[in-house]
Structures are given as structure tokens and as C-alpha cells.
């Protein structure tokens, strides 16, 4: 399951960058178990690492999140 989540996140990161006109290699995104189990199964720093490249605050990046990509297998 973790591999599938990682692939989906990587695809979303690439799509967000391409939509912003950024064709450079995507940054490395961390995917790990959160410190507190009640925070879910996984924690990801994608919004934080994309902030500088997309010139947007992390919350705006998180909410943009590429929902169409999440629905594709």
C-alpha cells in the first residue's frame, strides 16, 4: 500500500509542477508514518518542499493537491 501511495504522490507532484510550467526534476518527497497514530496512516512533506518552487504557501499547495490524479489508478 505504501508504494501505491508513494506513486500517487509522485504523480501529483509532477502534475502540479508541470501545471505551473516547471519542467525540472521533481523534488524528493518524504513519506512516513506519523508520530501520532491518530494523525492517519502516512505523513508527507510534499507541500513543504514545493512551496519555494511553486511560489505558493503550503496550505494553497495542499488544497490544490491534484484530485483528478488521485482518482486514476
N, C-alpha and C positions, 0 to 999 in steps of 0.2 A: 504494500500500500504506500509506503514512504516513497518508493521510486516513482509511482504514478503521480503522487502529489508534487514531487520534485520536477517531473517532466512538465506538468501543467503550469507550475510557477515559472519555469524557464521559458515556456512558450509565451506566457502572458508578458513577461519582462521584455522579450524580443519584440512582441507586437506593440507594446507601449512605446518602446524606443523608436521603432520604425514609424509609428504614427506621429511621433514628434520630429521625424526627419533625421534621427540619429542612427546611422548605419554602422557605427563602430561595434566592436565585440561587446557583448553584454557583460555586466559586472558579475562577479561571483556572489551568489546569494546563499546565505546560511539557512538551513532547515534543521530544526532540532526539537526535542521535547521541551515544553515549557517547564519552568521551575516549579510551578504550581499546577497540579493536575486539573483543577477546576478551570484553568485557562484554555483547555482544549487539548487536542492530540499533538499539534505541532505549533511551533513558533517560527516566524520567518522575518528576515530583516530587509525584504525587497524594497519596501517604501523608503527606508532609510538610505540604502545605497543608491537609489535612483534620484533622490532629492536634488543633488547637485547637477546631474546630467539633464534632468527634465526641467530644472529651474522652477520647481513647484514644491510646496510644503508636503511632508509625508502624508498628512490626512487627505489631501487632494489626490495624491497618487493612489492611496489605498482605496478611496471611493471610486476612482476611475477603473481600477482593477481588471479591465477586460473581461466582463462577464460572458460575452459570447464565446471566448476561448475556453472558459471553464466548462461549458456545456458540450464541447466537442470531445470525442474520445481520443 
